[in-house]
């Protein structure tokens, strides 16, 4: 791939990422509006046309690794696992 081709692809990628961010902002805004409506109406399930929307509390249990590390640091370190990944960043 020539520098010119690479430059074109990078510019296109940057433009698409900007569009992606803008779309994500629009999605978040619409979701927030719907959530606000549901909260104000005190409903957790909404059926409109072919759509079913739920917005309700969900309880989950998660392992508190920070607290475990503080109280059992040797055991915590014994089970650490290193991973290697490649990161692609366009700035």
N, C-alpha and C positions, 0 to 999 in steps of 0.2 A: 504494500500500500504506500503510495507516494505521500509526501508531506501535505500536498494540496488536498488529496482525498481524505487524509486524516484530519486536517483542519476543518473540512466541510462536515465530516461526521461528528467531530467534537462540538462544532457550533450547533448542529442539529440536535445533538444530545442535550446540550445546555438549554436550548429553547424548549425542548420537550419536558425537561425537568422543571422549568419555570411554569409551564402549562400544568404539569402535574401538581405542583404546589398550589396554583390558583384553583384548580379543580378540587383539591382536598379542602381548601378553605371554604369553597362553596358547599361542599358536602357537609362539612362540620357545621356551617351556619344553618343549613336546612335541618339537620338533625337536632341542633339546639332549639330551633323554633318548635319542632314537633315535640321534643322533650318538655319544653316550657308549657306547651298547650296541655300535654298529658298530666303534668304536675299540677297545673292550675285546675284542671278538671278532676283531679284526684282519681285518675284511671291508670291502670298498668297494662291493659290490653286494648288495642284499638283495631277494629275491623272496618276498613273502608274499601269498597269495590272488591278487587281481588287481593288486597293487601292486608296482612295481619302484622301489627307492630306491637311489640312488648317492650316495656321500659319499667323494670322493677328491680328491687334489691336482690342480690344473690350473695349468699354467705359461702365463703370458701375457707379452707384451712391451708396455711402455707408454713413451710419450715422457716424459722427465724435463724438464718445462718449467722447474722451479726451477733445475736445473743449467744448462740452456741459457740462461736469463735471466742467470745470474751470469757466464757466459763469453762470451755474445753479446748483450749488452743492447740494442745499437742494432738489430740484426737482429730480436730479439724484439719490440721496440717497433714496428718497421716492420710487423709482421704482427698486431698487436693489432686486435681488432674489437670495437667497442662494440655492445651489444645493450640494448634497453629492454624490460622486462617489467612486468607488474602483479602485485603480491603481495597475496593476500587473507589477512588475519590476524584471527582471532577470539580476543580475550584476555578 
